[in-house]
Amino acid sequence: MTTELAAPITPVASPPAARVVWADVAKGSCLILVVLWHVVVKHYLQIDWRVGLPVPGAWGLLGEQLLPLRMPLFFTISGVFAANAIHRQWRVVYRSRVSRMFYLYGTWLLIHTAVLALVPGFPTDRATDIGGLLAQLTITPSNLWYLYALALYFVLAKVLRRVHPAVLIAAAGVLSAIAAAGLLDTPGNRGGVYQNLVFFLAGLHLRPYVQRWAATATRRRLVWTFVLYAVALAAVAAGAGQWLGVGLLVSLAAVAFGVTAAARVADLPLVGGTLAALGRRTLPVYVIHMPVLALLHRLLAGPVAGLDGHGRALLVAVYPALLTAVVLALSLALHRGLLAARASWLFELPAWHRPPASHQRPASHRLPASHRR
């Protein structure tokens, strides 16, 4: 399976020397936040905890404050990793990027649809008939929308590569602002597709600046970017969230903070190393975690709600973090099991459709040592 730098979601680990560690830390962190958010809204908040303290609401509020950070930062890193690939010949880009993402999206959409049919009470988007499945395959992507969006973004970036980057980023920014303000029809996960193109293009075309921002990250910058992000969130809480452009500005502040934080954490051997290792295995967790969570919801929701008062009081504060760790571990374990069962086709294009090895990892994908952390 390919493990090159240009791959935005990588199924297996790469040699550390060939990787940008801060970017892997950012990817690993975003992945944890994505899983945590799904655990909270699709399982934890569906349980009647019957406790006097507003702990469940606090978990929900925390997840909402991280919405401007998770996917915008993820797509920014994806754009950084795509900067070299986008200049290859179209047939190589199509086979190694576009067809790969659409193949993975379609394959796992069918798997998700089948598994989610077993848990009808699990609160998430799912296709219940052929028409719904066709809509998710084409115009209204499912929970796997990151893969769908990434394939679409590669096509747009390749087709529009001769347009000045400033024009592209500005146009995508306007689209993002309009979608964030609720001025476009965004059923399902279509809104995420509209809002995150600007971050992919920014990572793609402003890669040197993003790298320099990470390479020069300081503790002082970590503090002031966090404060900026917090002030932006406070403005949204005060009612400015529906103003045109505010959503985009909040996400820009979040990405500035996220890149800075990832660069600082990358220097911490234990925490940074763990997050970077997860960041090199984002694909299996991304595609597997939702079916795992749905089955756990069916298994655990009733028993947890049925605990006595003391049991619920002890569990309510830490349950989302514990279950997030369980979902991550089970997803990685299932990935290893599927590879052992020779099901690598679930995570990569079939061998006959892969690009030649000479196109998979050219030397130009390795960044200068000054940009590695």
C-alpha positions as CSV (number, residue, x, y, z in Angstrom):
1,M,0.0,0.0,0.0
2,T,1.2,3.5,-0.8
3,T,2.6,5.5,2.0
4,E,3.9,8.5,0.2
5,L,3.8,12.0,1.6
6,A,1.3,13.2,-1.0
7,A,-1.3,10.7,0.3
8,P,-3.7,12.7,2.6
9,I,-4.9,9.6,4.4
10,T,-2.3,6.9,4.8
11,P,-3.1,3.3,5.7
12,V,0.2,2.2,7.1
13,A,3.3,3.8,8.6
14,S,6.1,5.4,6.7
15,P,9.7,5.7,7.7
16,P,9.9,8.7,10.1
17,A,12.7,10.3,8.2
18,A,10.5,10.7,5.1
19,R,7.6,12.3,6.9
20,V,6.7,15.7,8.2
21,V,6.1,14.8,11.9
22,W,4.1,17.8,12.8
23,A,1.6,17.2,10.0
24,D,1.2,13.6,11.1
25,V,0.6,14.9,14.7
26,A,-2.1,17.2,13.3
27,K,-3.7,14.4,11.3
28,G,-3.7,12.1,14.4
29,S,-5.2,14.8,16.6
30,C,-7.9,15.6,14.1
31,L,-8.8,11.9,13.7
32,I,-9.2,11.6,17.5
33,L,-11.5,14.7,17.5
34,V,-13.6,13.3,14.7
35,V,-14.1,10.0,16.5
36,L,-14.8,11.8,19.8
37,W,-17.4,14.0,18.1
38,H,-19.2,11.0,16.6
39,V,-19.0,9.1,20.0
40,V,-20.6,12.2,21.7
41,V,-23.4,13.1,19.3
42,K,-24.3,9.6,17.9
43,H,-24.0,7.6,21.2
44,Y,-23.3,9.5,24.4
45,L,-26.0,12.2,24.0
46,Q,-28.5,9.5,23.0
47,I,-28.3,7.9,26.5
48,D,-30.6,9.2,29.3
49,W,-27.9,9.7,32.0
50,R,-30.4,11.1,34.6
51,V,-27.7,12.9,36.5
52,G,-28.1,16.3,38.2
53,L,-25.0,17.9,36.7
54,P,-24.9,19.1,33.1
55,V,-22.0,16.9,32.2
56,P,-23.4,15.5,28.9
57,G,-24.2,19.0,27.7
58,A,-20.6,20.1,28.5
59,W,-19.3,17.3,26.3
60,G,-21.6,18.4,23.5
61,L,-20.5,22.0,23.9
62,L,-16.8,21.0,23.8
63,G,-17.4,19.1,20.6
64,E,-19.1,22.1,19.0
65,Q,-16.2,24.4,19.9
66,L,-13.9,22.1,18.0
67,L,-16.0,21.9,14.8
68,P,-14.1,24.8,13.2
69,L,-10.8,23.0,13.8
70,R,-11.2,19.3,12.9
71,M,-11.9,19.2,9.2
72,P,-10.4,22.5,8.1
73,L,-7.1,21.5,9.7
74,F,-7.4,18.0,8.2
75,F,-8.0,19.5,4.7
76,T,-5.2,22.0,5.1
77,I,-2.8,19.2,5.8
78,S,-4.2,17.2,2.9
79,G,-3.5,20.1,0.6
80,V,0.0,20.4,1.8
81,F,0.6,16.7,1.0
82,A,-1.0,17.1,-2.4
83,A,1.3,20.0,-3.6
84,N,3.7,17.7,-5.5
85,A,1.1,15.2,-6.8
86,I,-1.1,17.9,-8.4
87,H,1.7,18.7,-10.9
88,R,2.0,15.2,-12.3
89,Q,0.4,14.0,-15.5
90,W,-3.3,13.8,-15.5
91,R,-3.4,10.1,-16.0
92,V,-1.2,9.6,-12.9
93,V,-3.2,12.0,-10.8
94,Y,-6.4,10.3,-11.8
95,R,-5.2,6.8,-11.0
96,S,-3.3,7.5,-7.8
97,R,-5.6,10.1,-6.4
98,V,-9.0,10.6,-7.9
99,S,-9.9,7.0,-8.7
100,R,-8.4,5.8,-5.5
101,M,-10.5,8.2,-3.3
102,F,-13.7,7.4,-5.3
103,Y,-13.0,3.7,-5.1
104,L,-12.5,3.8,-1.4
105,Y,-15.6,6.0,-1.0
106,G,-17.8,3.7,-3.0
107,T,-16.5,0.5,-1.4
108,W,-16.9,1.7,2.2
109,L,-20.3,3.4,1.5
110,L,-21.6,-0.1,0.6
111,I,-20.1,-1.5,3.8
112,H,-21.5,1.3,5.9
113,T,-24.9,0.9,4.4
114,A,-25.0,-2.8,5.1
115,V,-23.8,-2.5,8.7
116,L,-25.9,0.5,9.6
117,A,-29.0,-1.4,8.4
118,L,-28.4,-3.7,11.4
119,V,-28.7,-0.7,13.8
120,P,-31.7,1.3,12.7
121,G,-31.8,3.3,15.9
122,F,-28.2,4.7,15.4
123,P,-28.6,8.4,14.6
124,T,-26.6,8.9,11.5
125,D,-27.1,9.5,7.8
126,R,-27.7,6.2,5.9
127,A,-29.2,5.1,2.6
128,T,-32.4,3.1,3.0
129,D,-33.2,2.5,-0.7
130,I,-31.5,2.6,-4.1
131,G,-32.3,6.2,-4.6
132,G,-30.7,7.3,-1.4
133,L,-27.7,5.2,-2.1
134,L,-27.3,6.8,-5.6
135,A,-27.7,10.2,-4.0
136,Q,-24.9,9.5,-1.5
137,L,-22.7,8.2,-4.4
138,T,-23.2,11.3,-6.4
139,I,-24.5,14.6,-5.0
140,T,-25.1,14.2,-1.2
141,P,-22.1,12.4,0.3
142,S,-22.4,10.2,3.4
143,N,-20.4,10.1,6.6
144,L,-17.4,9.2,4.4
145,W,-17.6,12.6,2.8
146,Y,-13.9,13.4,3.4
147,L,-12.9,10.8,0.7
148,Y,-15.6,12.1,-1.7
149,A,-14.5,15.7,-1.2
150,L,-10.8,14.9,-1.6
151,A,-11.4,13.2,-4.9
152,L,-13.4,16.2,-6.1
153,Y,-10.9,18.7,-4.8
154,F,-8.1,16.9,-6.7
155,V,-10.1,17.2,-9.9
156,L,-10.8,20.9,-9.4
157,A,-7.2,21.7,-8.5
158,K,-5.9,19.8,-11.5
159,V,-8.4,21.3,-14.0
160,L,-7.9,24.9,-12.6
161,R,-4.1,24.7,-12.1
162,R,-3.5,27.5,-14.5
163,V,-5.8,29.9,-12.6
164,H,-3.9,32.2,-10.3
165,P,-3.9,30.7,-6.8
166,A,-5.1,34.0,-5.2
167,V,-8.2,33.8,-7.5
168,L,-8.9,30.2,-6.6
169,I,-8.5,30.6,-2.9
170,A,-10.6,33.8,-2.9
171,A,-13.4,32.1,-4.8
172,A,-13.3,29.1,-2.6
173,G,-13.3,31.4,0.5
174,V,-16.5,33.1,-0.8
175,L,-18.1,29.7,-1.3
176,S,-17.1,28.6,2.2
177,A,-18.4,31.8,3.8
178,I,-21.8,31.6,2.0
179,A,-22.2,27.9,3.0
180,A,-21.2,28.6,6.6
181,A,-23.7,31.4,6.8
182,G,-26.5,29.0,5.7
183,L,-27.2,30.7,2.4
184,L,-26.8,27.5,0.4
185,D,-28.9,24.3,0.4
186,T,-26.6,21.8,2.1
187,P,-28.4,18.5,2.7
188,G,-26.4,15.7,4.3
189,N,-22.7,16.5,4.4
190,R,-22.7,18.7,1.3
191,G,-22.0,21.7,3.5
192,G,-18.7,20.3,4.5
193,V,-17.7,19.8,0.9
194,Y,-18.5,23.5,0.2
195,Q,-16.8,24.9,3.3
196,N,-13.5,23.0,3.2
197,L,-12.3,23.5,-0.4
198,V,-10.7,26.7,0.6
199,F,-8.5,25.0,3.2
200,F,-7.4,22.3,0.8
201,L,-6.5,24.9,-1.8
202,A,-4.7,27.0,0.8
203,G,-2.6,24.0,1.9
204,L,-1.9,23.2,-1.7
205,H,-0.9,26.6,-3.0
206,L,0.5,28.1,0.3
207,R,2.5,25.0,1.3
208,P,5.8,26.9,1.9
209,Y,4.0,29.4,4.2
210,V,2.3,26.6,6.2
211,Q,5.5,24.8,6.6
212,R,7.3,27.9,7.7
213,W,4.5,28.6,10.2
214,A,5.0,25.2,11.7
215,A,8.8,25.3,11.6
216,T,8.9,28.6,13.5
217,A,6.2,27.8,16.0
218,T,6.8,29.2,19.5
219,R,5.1,28.9,22.9
220,R,4.1,32.6,22.6
221,R,2.5,32.0,19.2
222,L,0.7,29.0,20.7
223,V,-0.8,31.2,23.4
224,W,-1.9,34.0,21.2
225,T,-3.4,31.8,18.5
226,F,-5.3,30.0,21.2
227,V,-6.6,33.3,22.5
228,L,-7.6,34.4,19.0
229,Y,-9.5,31.1,18.5
230,A,-11.2,31.5,21.8
231,V,-12.2,35.1,21.0
232,A,-13.6,34.0,17.7
233,L,-15.6,31.3,19.3
234,A,-17.0,33.8,21.8
235,A,-18.1,36.0,19.0
236,V,-20.0,33.1,17.5
237,A,-21.6,32.3,20.9
238,A,-22.6,36.0,21.1
239,G,-24.7,35.6,17.9
240,A,-22.2,36.5,15.1
241,G,-22.0,32.9,13.8
242,Q,-24.6,33.6,11.0
243,W,-22.8,36.7,9.8
244,L,-21.3,36.3,6.3
245,G,-17.6,35.4,6.7
246,V,-17.5,34.9,10.4
247,G,-17.5,31.1,10.1
248,L,-14.6,31.2,7.7
249,L,-12.6,33.5,10.0
250,V,-13.2,31.3,13.0
251,S,-11.8,28.3,11.0
252,L,-8.8,30.3,9.9
253,A,-8.0,31.1,13.5
254,A,-8.5,27.5,14.4
255,V,-6.1,26.3,11.7
256,A,-3.5,28.8,12.7
257,F,-3.8,27.5,16.3
258,G,-3.9,23.8,15.1
259,V,-0.7,24.0,13.0
260,T,1.1,25.8,15.9
261,A,-0.1,23.3,18.5
262,A,0.8,20.3,16.2
263,A,4.3,21.7,15.7
264,R,4.9,22.2,19.4
265,V,3.5,18.8,20.3
266,A,5.7,17.1,17.7
267,D,8.7,18.0,19.9
268,L,7.3,15.9,22.8
269,P,8.6,12.4,22.2
270,L,5.8,10.4,23.9
271,V,2.7,12.4,23.0
272,G,4.0,13.6,19.6
273,G,5.2,10.2,18.7
274,T,1.9,8.5,19.6
275,L,-0.2,11.1,17.7
276,A,2.1,10.9,14.7
277,A,1.9,7.1,14.6
278,L,-1.9,7.4,14.6
279,G,-1.7,10.1,11.9
280,R,0.1,7.7,9.6
281,R,-2.9,5.3,10.0
282,T,-5.8,7.6,9.5
283,L,-7.5,5.7,6.6
284,P,-8.4,2.5,8.5
285,V,-9.8,4.4,11.5
286,Y,-11.7,6.8,9.3
287,V,-13.5,4.2,7.3
288,I,-14.0,1.6,10.0
289,H,-14.9,3.6,13.1
290,M,-18.5,4.4,12.3
291,P,-19.7,0.8,11.8
292,V,-17.8,-0.1,15.0
293,L,-19.5,2.7,16.9
294,A,-22.9,1.8,15.5
295,L,-22.5,-1.8,16.7
296,L,-21.2,-0.6,20.1
297,H,-24.2,1.7,20.4
298,R,-26.5,-1.3,19.9
299,L,-24.6,-3.3,22.5
300,L,-24.0,-0.6,25.1
301,A,-26.7,2.0,25.0
302,G,-29.3,0.0,27.0
303,P,-27.0,-1.5,29.7
304,V,-25.3,1.9,30.3
305,A,-28.7,3.7,30.6
306,G,-29.7,0.9,33.0
307,L,-26.9,1.4,35.5
308,D,-27.8,2.4,39.0
309,G,-27.4,6.1,40.0
310,H,-23.9,5.7,41.4
311,G,-22.7,3.8,38.3
312,R,-24.0,6.5,35.9
313,A,-22.5,9.2,38.1
314,L,-19.1,7.6,38.0
315,L,-19.2,6.9,34.3
316,V,-20.8,10.1,32.8
317,A,-17.7,12.3,33.0
318,V,-15.2,10.0,31.4
319,Y,-17.4,7.8,29.1
320,P,-16.8,9.7,25.8
321,A,-13.0,9.6,26.3
322,L,-13.0,5.9,27.2
323,L,-15.3,4.9,24.3
324,T,-13.2,6.9,21.9
325,A,-10.1,5.0,22.9
326,V,-12.0,1.7,22.5
327,V,-13.3,2.6,19.0
328,L,-9.8,3.7,17.9
329,A,-8.3,0.4,19.2
330,L,-11.0,-1.8,17.7
331,S,-10.7,0.0,14.3
332,L,-6.9,-0.5,14.2
333,A,-7.3,-4.1,15.3
334,L,-9.9,-4.8,12.6
335,H,-7.5,-3.2,10.1
336,R,-4.7,-5.5,11.0
337,G,-7.1,-8.5,10.9
338,L,-8.4,-7.5,7.4
339,L,-4.8,-7.1,6.1
340,A,-4.0,-10.5,7.6
341,A,-7.0,-11.9,5.7
342,R,-5.7,-10.5,2.5
343,A,-8.4,-7.9,2.3
344,S,-6.0,-5.0,1.4
345,W,-8.3,-4.1,-1.5
346,L,-10.5,-2.5,1.2
347,F,-7.8,0.1,1.8
348,E,-6.2,0.5,-1.6
349,L,-6.9,0.3,-5.3
350,P,-6.7,-3.3,-6.7
351,A,-3.2,-4.0,-7.9
352,W,-4.2,-3.9,-11.6
353,H,-5.4,-0.3,-11.2
354,R,-2.5,1.1,-9.3
355,P,-0.1,3.5,-11.0
356,P,3.4,2.3,-11.8
357,A,5.8,2.2,-8.8
358,S,7.9,4.9,-10.4
359,H,5.0,7.3,-9.9
360,Q,4.3,6.5,-6.3
361,R,7.1,8.2,-4.4
362,P,9.4,10.4,-6.3
363,A,12.3,12.0,-4.5
364,S,10.7,15.4,-4.7
365,H,8.1,14.3,-2.2
366,R,10.7,14.4,0.6
367,L,10.8,17.8,2.2
368,P,14.0,19.6,3.2
369,A,15.3,18.6,6.6
370,S,14.5,22.1,7.9
371,H,10.8,21.4,7.4
372,R,10.8,18.1,9.3
373,R,10.1,17.9,13.0
